[in-house]
Amino acid sequence: MNFGRGFKQGRGTGDSGQSSLYNNERRWKDDDSFNALGATDELSSFLGVCGASAQNDGEMNDVVETLTRLQCCLQDVGAHLATPPKNSSERKQKKTAFDVSMVEWINAEIDRYGDELPGIRQFILSGGGVTSANLQYARAVCRRAERSVVPLIREENVDPMALKFLNRMSDLLFVLGRTACMRNKNEELTYLRPDSFTNMKWDRKSLHDKKK
């Protein structure tokens, strides 16, 4: 299998269960740093799935662009996490320092999309169309990525703003999921108490009819 000429240089360096951070420090792959890097990489990859889904929807070009920018931000978050201040040179720390403007941008995006949405009166369930469901799943993946960074805040002195960014990002993904549902003219699925179910309690149509 040919992965490309550039792939040959690092091939096999992780076969022993260890890998290198940006500061060239070797650690086991189950180290907290690699758990966090893997979680943010998984999140970025699934945002690609969300973007591909949104491209097939109408009037979603701005959402696709926002998702692409989030992927770029996650690359920078990963670079910061891969450069623990305790064991990294000042030059590399400066090169991968967390950019606070990313948090400011994400807050603005939450407001931009959120202002278009109706208020929330009930708990919203994942669903409301493929793109909406994907974005809500991405929100849950983002929460896991956020949790994986907490040990690095405590033990590696990484910038707490990276954690704040992931926290706000999950809020944005929630808003984007609702946006996708509304723009695609789908119905939001909301929580109902079990005692309000009909005999066909898992028939979504019967649940929706009951709400009406």
N, CA, C and O of each residue as an XYZ file, in Angstrom:
848
protein
N       0.847     -1.197      0.000
C       0.000      0.000      0.000
C       0.881      1.244      0.000
O       1.822      1.339      0.788
N       0.583      2.187     -0.869
C       1.392      3.394     -0.991
C       0.672      4.559     -0.331
O      -0.339      5.035     -0.847
N       1.181      5.022      0.803
C       0.573      6.142      1.512
C       1.148      7.479      1.059
O       0.722      8.525      1.549
N       2.086      7.469      0.153
C       2.733      8.699     -0.266
C       4.146      8.770      0.264
O       4.467      8.180      1.295
N       4.982      9.490     -0.444
C       6.407      9.546     -0.108
C       6.656     10.067      1.298
O       7.528      9.559      2.003
N       5.886     11.091      1.717
C       6.129     11.706      3.022
C       5.792     10.805      4.195
O       6.242     11.047      5.314
N       5.001      9.764      3.947
C       4.588      8.901      5.048
C       5.709      7.971      5.503
O       5.707      7.504      6.642
N       6.659      7.702      4.621
C       7.687      6.704      4.917
C       8.560      7.092      6.103
O       9.022      6.225      6.845
N       8.787      8.388      6.286
C       9.721      8.845      7.315
C       9.304      8.413      8.717
O      10.148      8.018      9.521
N       7.993      8.486      9.017
C       7.547      8.161     10.369
C       6.939      6.784     10.494
O       6.411      6.440     11.552
N       6.997      5.988      9.446
C       6.342      4.684      9.472
C       6.972      3.765     10.520
O       8.192      3.610     10.576
N       6.120      3.163     11.346
C       6.592      2.175     12.311
C       7.093      2.733     13.622
O       7.423      1.964     14.525
N       7.162      4.065     13.759
C       7.717      4.625     15.000
C       6.789      4.426     16.191
O       7.212      4.573     17.338
N       5.521      4.092     15.928
C       4.592      3.864     17.032
C       4.257      2.410     17.251
O       3.342      2.093     18.010
N       4.980      1.520     16.598
C       4.663      0.091     16.685
C       4.851     -0.486     18.085
O       4.262     -1.516     18.413
N       5.656      0.160     18.902
C       5.949     -0.369     20.241
C       4.964      0.121     21.297
O       5.126     -0.178     22.480
N       3.936      0.879     20.875
C       2.956      1.378     21.835
C       3.272      2.754     22.371
O       2.570      3.255     23.249
N       4.328      3.379     21.850
C       4.668      4.744     22.242
C       4.652      5.648     21.013
O       4.780      5.187     19.878
N       4.491      6.941     21.267
C       4.535      7.915     20.183
C       5.127      9.212     20.719
O       5.350      9.354     21.921
N       5.379     10.158     19.816
C       6.058     11.403     20.196
C       5.101     12.578     20.202
O       4.249     12.709     19.323
N       5.251     13.427     21.199
C       4.573     14.715     21.214
C       5.359     15.695     20.348
O       6.415     15.355     19.816
N       4.837     16.909     20.212
C       5.511     17.902     19.377
C       6.886     18.263     19.926
O       7.779     18.647     19.171
N       7.056     18.143     21.238
C       8.355     18.452     21.848
C       9.326     17.269     21.764
O      10.392     17.287     22.380
N       8.944     16.238     20.991
C       9.759     15.025     20.764
C       9.814     14.094     21.970
O      10.555     13.111     21.959
N       9.049     14.388     22.993
C       8.994     13.505     24.156
C       8.198     12.249     23.810
O       7.092     12.338     23.277
N       8.759     11.083     24.112
C       8.088      9.812     23.852
C       7.216      9.439     25.056
O       7.658      9.491     26.203
N       5.974      9.063     24.764
C       5.060      8.630     25.820
C       4.251      7.435     25.328
O       4.111      7.202     24.128
N       3.720      6.682     26.299
C       2.828      5.592     25.950
C       1.550      6.150     25.336
O       1.117      7.253     25.669
N       0.960      5.380     24.444
C      -0.202      5.874     23.709
C      -1.463      5.991     24.560
O      -2.435      6.619     24.139
N      -1.459      5.392     25.758
C      -2.601      5.575     26.649
C      -2.372      6.718     27.638
O      -3.125      6.871     28.600
N      -1.339      7.512     27.401
C      -1.064      8.698     28.219
C      -2.195      9.709     28.044
O      -2.842      9.757     26.997
N      -2.425     10.515     29.079
C      -3.498     11.513     29.023
C      -3.363     12.438     27.815
O      -4.365     12.845     27.227
N      -2.140     12.766     27.450
C      -1.943     13.660     26.305
C      -2.481     13.044     25.022
O      -3.144     13.720     24.236
N      -2.199     11.763     24.809
C      -2.672     11.112     23.591
C      -4.166     10.811     23.647
O      -4.831     10.770     22.611
N      -4.695     10.600     24.847
C      -6.146     10.465     24.964
C      -6.834     11.743     24.506
O      -7.830     11.697     23.784
N      -6.299     12.883     24.930
C      -6.879     14.164     24.533
C      -6.685     14.426     23.043
O      -7.598     14.900     22.368
N      -5.504     14.117     22.536
C      -5.247     14.313     21.111
C      -6.136     13.414     20.265
O      -6.638     13.833     19.222
N      -6.332     12.181     20.713
C      -7.205     11.274     19.983
C      -8.650     11.733     20.002
O      -9.360     11.606     19.004
N      -9.091     12.269     21.138
C     -10.474     12.732     21.256
C     -10.738     13.944     20.371
O     -11.792     14.036     19.742
N      -9.786     14.875     20.320
C      -9.975     16.048     19.462
C      -9.862     15.673     17.988
O     -10.525     16.275     17.144
N      -9.031     14.686     17.672
C      -8.927     14.206     16.294
C     -10.223     13.525     15.867
O     -10.702     13.735     14.752
N     -10.787     12.710     16.755
C     -12.067     12.061     16.461
C     -13.157     13.103     16.237
O     -13.973     12.975     15.325
N     -13.162     14.128     17.071
C     -14.144     15.200     16.928
C     -14.002     15.886     15.583
O     -14.996     16.103     14.890
N     -12.785     16.230     15.206
C     -12.553     16.885     13.920
C     -13.000     15.997     12.765
O     -13.603     16.474     11.804
N     -12.704     14.711     12.864
C     -13.097     13.781     11.806
C     -14.611     13.715     11.670
O     -15.140     13.671     10.559
N     -15.313     13.707     12.811
C     -16.770     13.629     12.722
C     -17.373     14.943     12.253
O     -18.451     14.947     11.658
N     -16.705     16.050     12.509
C     -17.175     17.314     11.939
C     -17.126     17.253     10.420
O     -17.951     17.867      9.742
N     -16.147     16.504      9.878
C     -16.102     16.298      8.436
C     -17.326     15.550      7.945
O     -17.856     15.857      6.877
N     -17.782     14.565      8.719
C     -19.011     13.844      8.379
C     -20.200     14.804      8.396
O     -21.044     14.776      7.501
N     -20.255     15.648      9.417
C     -21.344     16.629      9.519
C     -21.336     17.590      8.337
O     -22.385     17.910      7.778
N     -20.138     18.050      7.961
C     -20.028     18.971      6.842
C     -20.454     18.333      5.538
O     -21.125     18.969      4.726
N     -20.069     17.071      5.324
C     -20.458     16.364      4.104
C     -21.968     16.192      4.045
O     -22.569     16.295      2.976
N     -22.579     15.930      5.198
C     -24.032     15.804      5.258
C     -24.705     17.142      4.969
O     -25.686     17.206      4.229
N     -24.167     18.213      5.561
C     -24.753     19.545      5.373
C     -24.645     20.019      3.929
O     -25.496     20.772      3.456
N     -23.601     19.580      3.226
C     -23.445     19.972      1.826
C     -24.576     19.452      0.959
O     -24.872     20.025     -0.089
N     -25.206     18.375      1.387
C     -26.318     17.811      0.626
C     -27.643     18.484      0.954
O     -28.657     18.207      0.314
N     -27.638     19.363      1.944
C     -28.847     20.090      2.327
C     -28.884     21.443      1.621
O     -27.858     21.921      1.136
N     -30.027     22.039      1.565
C     -30.131     23.369      0.980
C     -29.850     24.451      2.005
O     -30.126     24.280      3.192
N     -29.303     25.560      1.546
C     -29.090     26.746      2.387
C     -28.255     26.437      3.634
O     -28.569     26.887      4.736
N     -27.198     25.670      3.437
C     -26.354     25.309      4.584
C     -24.886     25.627      4.337
O     -24.020     25.145      5.067
N     -24.595     26.430      3.320
C     -23.193     26.725      3.001
C     -22.475     27.402      4.162
O     -21.299     27.135      4.409
N     -23.181     28.279      4.874
C     -22.546     28.963      6.005
C     -22.226     27.989      7.139
O     -21.215     28.138      7.824
N     -23.089     26.997      7.331
C     -22.836     25.984      8.360
C     -21.623     25.139      7.984
O     -20.785     24.830      8.832
N     -21.535     24.767      6.705
C     -20.381     23.994      6.229
C     -19.092     24.775      6.472
O     -18.091     24.210      6.913
N     -19.121     26.072      6.186
C     -17.933     26.905      6.399
C     -17.577     26.977      7.885
O     -16.403     26.901      8.248
N     -18.576     27.122      8.732
C     -18.328     27.164     10.175
C     -17.704     25.861     10.664
O     -16.784     25.877     11.481
N     -18.203     24.736     10.163
C     -17.654     23.438     10.566
C     -16.209     23.281     10.111
O     -15.380     22.731     10.837
N     -15.909     23.764      8.914
C     -14.531     23.693      8.414
C     -13.605     24.541      9.283
O     -12.483     24.132      9.583
N     -14.071     25.711      9.682
C     -13.260     26.563     10.551
C     -13.043     25.909     11.916
O     -11.971     26.030     12.508
N     -14.068     25.218     12.407
C     -13.912     24.499     13.674
C     -12.851     23.412     13.555
O     -12.077     23.191     14.487
N     -12.814     22.734     12.413
C     -11.782     21.719     12.197
C     -10.386     22.343     12.221
O      -9.449     21.771     12.778
N     -10.261     23.511     11.617
C      -8.964     24.206     11.624
C      -8.581     24.607     13.048
O      -7.422     24.484     13.446
N      -9.562     25.085     13.806
C      -9.295     25.448     15.204
C      -8.843     24.234     16.003
O      -7.951     24.337     16.845
N      -9.458     23.084     15.741
C      -9.089     21.870     16.466
C      -7.664     21.432     16.157
O      -6.993     20.846     17.007
N      -7.203     21.714     14.944
C      -5.802     21.423     14.629
C      -4.878     22.226     15.539
O      -3.870     21.717     16.031
N      -5.241     23.495     15.755
C      -4.430     24.344     16.631
C      -4.542     23.905     18.092
O      -3.562     23.941     18.835
N      -5.743     23.491     18.495
C      -5.911     22.970     19.855
C      -5.022     21.745     20.057
O      -4.359     21.614     21.086
N      -5.014     20.852     19.071
C      -4.175     19.660     19.153
C      -2.700     19.995     19.257
O      -1.968     19.375     20.028
N      -2.265     20.978     18.479
C      -0.856     21.388     18.534
C      -0.501     21.904     19.925
O       0.585     21.634     20.438
N      -1.426     22.648     20.530
C      -1.178     23.163     21.883
C      -1.110     22.019     22.894
O      -0.236     22.004     23.761
N      -2.029     21.069     22.781
C      -2.042     19.942     23.717
C      -0.806     19.066     23.574
O      -0.371     18.432     24.536
N      -0.244     19.033     22.373
C       0.939     18.204     22.110
C       2.238     18.880     22.533
O       3.326     18.349     22.310
N       2.113     20.073     23.157
C       3.300     20.814     23.591
C       3.166     21.158     25.070
O       2.999     22.330     25.409
N       3.236     20.171     25.957
C       3.077     20.442     27.391
C       4.153     21.402     27.892
O       5.341     21.146     27.697
N       3.758     22.503     28.535
C       4.720     23.530     28.952
C       5.842     23.020     29.850
O       6.961     23.530     29.793
N       5.554     22.022     30.676
C       6.573     21.546     31.623
C       7.825     21.020     30.934
O       8.930     21.152     31.460
N       7.652     20.424     29.755
C       8.780     19.748     29.107
C       9.058     20.261     27.698
O       9.695     19.568     26.905
N       8.589     21.467     27.377
C       8.755     21.985     26.017
C       9.566     23.272     26.025
O       9.521     24.044     26.983
N      10.298     23.488     24.957
C      11.105     24.700     24.841
C      10.205     25.919     24.708
O       9.048     25.815     24.299
N      10.751     27.063     25.056
C       9.991     28.311     24.948
C       9.597     28.583     23.501
O       8.513     29.101     23.236
N      10.476     28.234     22.568
C      10.188     28.453     21.149
C       8.968     27.649     20.703
O       8.091     28.176     20.018
N       8.913     26.378     21.089
C       7.786     25.542     20.681
C       6.507     25.937     21.409
O       5.419     25.872     20.837
N       6.634     26.345     22.662
C       5.455     26.819     23.386
C       4.859     28.049     22.711
O       3.641     28.172     22.578
N       5.729     28.947     22.291
C       5.256     30.160     21.627
C       4.588     29.829     20.296
O       3.585     30.439     19.926
N       5.149     28.865     19.588
C       4.619     28.493     18.273
C       3.233     27.866     18.378
O       2.414     28.026     17.473
N       2.963     27.156     19.468
C       1.687     26.450     19.613
C       0.810     27.047     20.714
O      -0.108     26.387     21.201
N       1.088     28.286     21.107
C       0.284     28.936     22.141
C      -1.176     29.017     21.700
O      -1.468     29.222     20.522
N      -2.088     28.854     22.661
C      -3.510     28.888     22.327
C      -3.929     30.300     21.956
O      -3.591     31.261     22.647
N      -4.665     30.418     20.861
C      -5.128     31.707     20.355
C      -6.489     32.027     20.975
O      -7.493     31.405     20.628
N      -6.521     32.991     21.884
C      -7.752     33.333     22.603
C      -8.836     33.837     21.659
O     -10.021     33.725     21.970
N      -8.452     34.385     20.517
C      -9.446     34.907     19.578
C     -10.382     33.808     19.076
O     -11.478     34.107     18.602
N      -9.969     32.544     19.171
C     -10.844     31.447     18.743
C     -12.072     31.359     19.648
O     -13.162     31.029     19.182
N     -11.900     31.651     20.935
C     -13.035     31.645     21.856
C     -13.971     32.800     21.532
O     -15.191     32.638     21.554
N     -13.408     33.959     21.232
C     -14.222     35.118     20.872
C     -15.023     34.838     19.602
O     -16.197     35.197     19.513
N     -14.393     34.201     18.628
C     -15.081     33.868     17.381
C     -16.227     32.893     17.629
O     -17.320     33.062     17.089
N     -15.975     31.875     18.448
C     -17.002     30.860     18.665
C     -18.191     31.439     19.427
O     -19.329     31.039     19.183
N     -17.948     32.369     20.340
C     -19.046     33.044     21.030
C     -19.898     33.839     20.053
O     -21.125     33.849     20.154
N     -19.246     34.505     19.107
C     -19.970     35.271     18.093
C     -20.809     34.354     17.207
O     -21.920     34.711     16.815
N     -20.278     33.171     16.890
C     -21.026     32.215     16.067
C     -22.252     31.688     16.813
O     -23.313     31.505     16.215
N     -22.111     31.446     18.105
C     -23.257     30.995     18.902
C     -24.369     32.029     18.839
O     -25.536     31.683     18.655
N     -24.009     33.299     18.994
C     -25.006     34.373     18.945
C     -25.607     34.497     17.548
O     -26.814     34.695     17.405
N     -24.773     34.381     16.523
C     -25.249     34.558     15.142
C     -26.308     33.514     14.785
O     -27.364     33.853     14.250
N     -26.026     32.271     15.076
C     -26.993     31.216     14.750
C     -28.129     31.152     15.770
O     -29.280     30.897     15.415
N     -27.797     31.385     17.034
C     -28.808     31.284     18.078
C     -29.915     32.302     17.938
O     -31.059     32.029     18.301
N     -29.591     33.486     17.411
C     -30.601     34.530     17.245
C     -31.675     34.142     16.234
O     -32.751     34.740     16.221
N     -31.401     33.149     15.387
C     -32.371     32.719     14.374
C     -33.341     31.664     14.902
O     -34.306     31.317     14.222
N     -33.091     31.151     16.113
C     -33.833     29.988     16.599
C     -34.912     30.360     17.607
O     -34.775     31.345     18.332
N     -35.983     29.574     17.655
C     -37.009     29.798     18.686
C     -36.499     29.367     20.051
O     -35.520     28.628     20.157
N     -37.173     29.836     21.091
C     -36.785     29.463     22.443
C     -37.002     27.979     22.712
O     -37.711     27.297     21.972
N     -36.384     27.494     23.778
C     -36.494     26.082     24.145
C     -37.439     25.943     25.336
O     -37.239     26.575     26.374
N     -38.466     25.115     25.180
C     -39.422     24.881     26.264
C     -39.316     23.472     26.842
O     -39.777     23.213     27.954
N     -38.701     22.559     26.076
C     -38.550     21.178     26.528
C     -37.149     20.695     26.184
O     -36.465     21.296     25.356
N     -36.721     19.604     26.825
C     -35.450     19.000     26.453
C     -35.528     18.527     25.008
O     -36.502     17.894     24.602
N     -34.486     18.840     24.235
C     -34.450     18.453     22.829
C     -33.658     17.163     22.681
O     -32.555     17.035     23.211
N     -34.231     16.205     21.953
C     -33.580     14.928     21.702
C     -32.822     14.988     20.387
O     -33.177     15.754     19.491
N     -31.790     14.189     20.276
C     -31.056     14.101     19.016
C     -31.964     13.530     17.939
O     -32.660     12.541     18.172
N     -31.962     14.141     16.773
C     -32.830     13.724     15.673
C     -33.124     14.922     14.795
O     -32.276     15.800     14.639
N     -34.314     14.969     14.222
C     -34.687     16.110     13.401
C     -33.986     16.148     12.062
O     -33.700     17.225     11.537
N     -33.703     14.973     11.500
C     -32.993     14.911     10.223
C     -31.566     14.425     10.410
O     -31.015     14.480     11.509
N     -30.976     13.948      9.319
C     -29.645     13.344      9.397
C     -28.591     14.348      9.845
O     -27.808     14.063     10.751
N     -28.566     15.522      9.219
C     -27.541     16.509      9.563
C     -27.693     16.983     11.001
O     -26.707     17.116     11.725
N     -28.924     17.237     11.408
C     -29.172     17.671     12.781
C     -28.728     16.607     13.779
O     -28.080     16.925     14.776
N     -29.071     15.345     13.518
C     -28.676     14.260     14.418
C     -27.158     14.114     14.471
O     -26.589     13.875     15.536
N     -26.507     14.259     13.322
C     -25.040     14.182     13.293
C     -24.410     15.285     14.131
O     -23.445     15.046     14.856
N     -24.955     16.485     14.032
C     -24.402     17.609     14.782
C     -24.616     17.432     16.282
O     -23.754     17.802     17.080
N     -25.755     16.871     16.668
C     -25.980     16.618     18.088
C     -25.057     15.513     18.601
O     -24.614     15.546     19.749
N     -24.774     14.539     17.744
C     -23.806     13.510     18.133
C     -22.413     14.130     18.262
O     -21.662     13.796     19.178
N     -22.075     15.033     17.340
C     -20.790     15.734     17.421
C     -20.685     16.513     18.725
O     -19.603     16.610     19.306
N     -21.797     17.066     19.187
C     -21.803     17.783     20.468
C     -21.390     16.846     21.601
O     -20.606     17.229     22.470
N     -21.919     15.615     21.595
C     -21.563     14.649     22.637
C     -20.093     14.243     22.534
O     -19.422     14.074     23.553
N     -19.593     14.085     21.312
C     -18.174     13.774     21.109
C     -17.312     14.922     21.626
O     -16.251     14.700     22.210
N     -17.777     16.145     21.407
C     -17.052     17.326     21.875
C     -16.984     17.350     23.399
O     -15.955     17.717     23.967
N     -18.062     16.966     24.057
C     -18.062     16.907     25.520
C     -17.021     15.906     26.022
O     -16.347     16.145     27.024
N     -16.902     14.792     25.317
C     -15.901     13.793     25.708
C     -14.493     14.341     25.512
O     -13.610     14.122     26.341
N     -14.292     15.059     24.403
C     -12.987     15.674     24.165
C     -12.665     16.686     25.260
O     -11.529     16.779     25.725
N     -13.678     17.436     25.661
C     -13.492     18.409     26.743
C     -13.053     17.714     28.032
O     -12.129     18.168     28.706
N     -13.722     16.614     28.366
C     -13.361     15.888     29.599
C     -11.937     15.351     29.527
O     -11.236     15.293     30.537
N     -11.515     14.957     28.328
C     -10.174     14.381     28.187
C      -9.072     15.410     28.401
O      -7.929     15.051     28.685
N      -9.412     16.683     28.265
C      -8.414     17.748     28.430
C      -8.230     18.119     29.904
O      -7.196     18.673     30.276
N      -9.214     17.821     30.735
C      -9.157     18.221     32.149
C      -7.879     17.744     32.846
O      -7.258     18.540     33.550
N      -7.453     16.469     32.682
C      -6.202     16.049     33.337
C      -4.988     16.860     32.891
O      -4.050     17.049     33.665
N      -5.000     17.338     31.650
C      -3.864     18.127     31.156
C      -3.852     19.522     31.769
O      -2.791     20.126     31.926
N      -5.024     20.030     32.112
C      -5.096     21.316     32.811
C      -4.490     21.162     34.206
O      -3.752     22.028     34.676
N      -4.814     20.051     34.854
C      -4.346     19.828     36.229
C      -2.865     19.470     36.291
O      -2.155     19.915     37.193
N      -2.397     18.665     35.335
C      -1.068     18.068     35.466
C      -0.021     18.614     34.501
O       1.172     18.556     34.802
N      -0.432     19.140     33.357
C       0.535     19.548     32.335
C       0.600     21.060     32.139
O       1.414     21.557     31.361
N      -0.263     21.788     32.852
C      -0.289     23.256     32.766
C      -0.622     23.775     31.368
O      -0.139     24.835     30.970
N      -1.446     23.033     30.620
C      -1.875     23.575     29.333
C      -2.851     24.717     29.595
O      -3.430     24.813     30.677
N      -3.027     25.568     28.615
C      -3.845     26.768     28.767
C      -5.312     26.392     29.020
O      -5.907     25.686     28.206
N      -5.903     26.848     30.129
C      -7.315     26.548     30.412
C      -8.263     27.068     29.338
O      -9.399     26.603     29.244
N      -7.818     28.018     28.531
C      -8.671     28.535     27.468
C      -8.964     27.464     26.418
O      -9.977     27.543     25.723
N      -8.093     26.471     26.297
C      -8.363     25.362     25.374
C      -9.588     24.584     25.842
O     -10.402     24.142     25.032
N      -9.710     24.423     27.155
C     -10.877     23.758     27.728
C     -12.126     24.610     27.520
O     -13.192     24.092     27.189
N     -11.987     25.901     27.716
C     -13.112     26.814     27.517
C     -13.583     26.768     26.069
O     -14.784     26.794     25.803
N     -12.645     26.699     25.137
C     -12.999     26.629     23.720
C     -13.854     25.393     23.437
O     -14.870     25.488     22.748
N     -13.452     24.244     23.959
C     -14.206     23.013     23.715
C     -15.582     23.071     24.371
O     -16.559     22.562     23.822
N     -15.653     23.689     25.539
C     -16.942     23.839     26.207
C     -17.888     24.691     25.367
O     -19.053     24.333     25.189
N     -17.399     25.805     24.857
C     -18.230     26.679     24.026
C     -18.537     26.019     22.680
O     -19.598     26.240     22.097
N     -17.599     25.211     22.199
C     -17.811     24.527     20.927
C     -18.993     23.565     21.019
O     -19.769     23.445     20.071
N     -19.132     22.885     22.144
C     -20.278     21.983     22.295
C     -21.584     22.769     22.273
O     -22.588     22.289     21.749
N     -21.577     23.978     22.841
C     -22.758     24.843     22.769
C     -23.067     25.214     21.324
O     -24.225     25.195     20.906
N     -22.031     25.549     20.567
C     -22.227     25.914     19.168
C     -22.777     24.737     18.370
O     -23.662     24.920     17.534
N     -22.271     23.543     18.614
C     -22.754     22.369     17.882
C     -24.218     22.086     18.205
O     -24.972     21.648     17.337
N     -24.618     22.332     19.439
C     -26.034     22.198     19.799
C     -26.880     23.170     18.985
O     -27.922     22.803     18.443
N     -26.419     24.410     18.909
C     -27.140     25.432     18.150
C     -27.162     25.087     16.660
O     -28.186     25.258     15.998
N     -26.042     24.604     16.136
C     -25.988     24.236     14.719
C     -26.909     23.055     14.422
O     -27.507     22.990     13.348
N     -27.025     22.122     15.368
C     -27.947     21.006     15.185
C     -29.382     21.485     15.068
O     -30.136     20.996     14.227
N     -29.763     22.435     15.902
C     -31.107     23.012     15.820
C     -31.276     23.795     14.523
O     -32.338     23.758     13.901
N     -30.226     24.503     14.120
C     -30.285     25.263     12.870
C     -30.539     24.338     11.688
O     -31.371     24.635     10.831
N     -29.821     23.215     11.641
C     -29.999     22.255     10.547
C     -31.420     21.719     10.524
O     -32.012     21.567      9.455
N     -31.964     21.435     11.685
C     -33.334     20.935     11.775
C     -34.322     21.955     11.218
O     -35.202     21.601     10.433
N     -34.184     23.204     11.613
C     -35.110     24.251     11.179
C     -34.990     24.526      9.684
O     -35.998     24.623      8.983
N     -33.765     24.650      9.200
C     -33.573     24.996      7.788
C     -34.033     23.884      6.857
O     -34.471     24.144      5.736
N     -33.935     22.655      7.319
C     -34.395     21.527      6.510
C     -35.873     21.228      6.728
O     -36.410     20.240      6.226
N     -36.523     22.120      7.501
C     -37.964     22.019      7.741
C     -38.357     20.678      8.372
O     -39.386     20.089      8.040
N     -37.513     20.223      9.284
C     -37.820     19.024     10.053
C     -38.354     19.416     11.422
O     -38.220     20.562     11.850
N     -38.949     18.469     12.088
C     -39.507     18.725     13.415
C     -38.512     18.326     14.496
O     -37.943     17.235     14.453
N     -38.305     19.208     15.460
C     -37.441     18.871     16.578
C     -38.101     17.812     17.448
O     -39.294     17.889     17.742
N     -37.318     16.828     17.854
C     -37.815     15.808     18.771
C     -37.595     16.291     20.196
O     -36.486     16.684     20.558
N     -38.635     16.263     20.995
C     -38.530     16.756     22.363
C     -38.938     15.675     23.359
O     -39.668     14.739     23.034
N     -38.452     15.836     24.559
C     -38.723     14.876     25.631
C     -40.196     14.876     26.005
O     -40.825     15.930     26.106
N     -40.743     13.667     26.213
C     -42.078     13.499     26.769
C     -41.984     12.567     27.970
O     -41.187     11.629     27.974
N     -42.786     12.825     28.969
C     -42.812     11.925     30.121
C     -43.326     10.556     29.681
O     -44.232     10.475     28.851
N     -42.756      9.475     30.228
C     -43.197      8.134     29.831
C     -44.694      7.908     29.998
O     -45.293      7.165     29.220
N     -45.314      8.541     31.010
C     -46.743      8.298     31.216
C     -47.610      8.986     30.166
O     -48.830      8.822     30.160
N     -46.972      9.765     29.267
C     -47.734     10.407     28.192
C     -47.678      9.600     26.902
O     -48.288      9.982     25.903
N     -46.940      8.471     26.917
C     -46.827      7.652     25.710
C     -48.154      6.947     25.419
O     -48.918      6.618     26.327
N     -48.402      6.727     24.131
C     -49.533      5.905     23.725
C     -49.116      4.448     23.818
O     -47.978      4.155     24.186
N     -50.018      3.528     23.491
C     -49.670      2.106     23.478
C     -48.553      1.827     22.487
O     -47.766      0.902     22.683
N     -48.478      2.626     21.418
C     -47.388      2.500     20.441
C     -46.338      3.547     20.789
O     -46.087      4.470     20.015
N     -45.731      3.393     21.956
C     -44.919      4.474     22.504
C     -43.663      4.777     21.708
O     -43.113      5.869     21.850
N     -43.179      3.849     20.867
C     -41.977      4.135     20.094
C     -42.319      4.548     18.667
O     -41.428      4.687     17.829
N     -43.595      4.741     18.391
C     -44.017      5.239     17.082
C     -43.903      6.754     17.113
O     -44.733      7.426     17.726
N     -42.883      7.299     16.455
C     -42.637      8.742     16.544
C     -43.836      9.538     16.034
O     -44.140     10.606     16.567
N     -44.514      9.034     15.019
C     -45.654      9.760     14.480
C     -46.730      9.916     15.555
O     -47.329     10.983     15.685
N     -46.974      8.856     16.324
C     -47.986      8.944     17.370
C     -47.566      9.929     18.457
O     -48.408     10.628     19.020
N     -46.261      9.987     18.756
C     -45.777     10.950     19.743
C     -45.990     12.369     19.257
O     -46.445     13.230     20.009
N     -45.655     12.613     17.984
C     -45.806     13.955     17.432
C     -47.269     14.350     17.357
O     -47.621     15.496     17.636
N     -48.123     13.407     16.983
C     -49.549     13.704     16.904
C     -50.103     14.066     18.274
O     -50.975     14.926     18.399
N     -49.583     13.396     19.305
C     -50.076     13.670     20.650
C     -49.695     15.073     21.094
O     -50.461     15.740     21.788
N     -48.505     15.521     20.690
C     -48.066     16.873     21.064
C     -48.965     17.921     20.415
O     -49.255     18.960     21.008
N     -49.402     17.631     19.183
C     -50.240     18.590     18.465
C     -51.631     18.644     19.075
O     -52.483     19.398     18.604
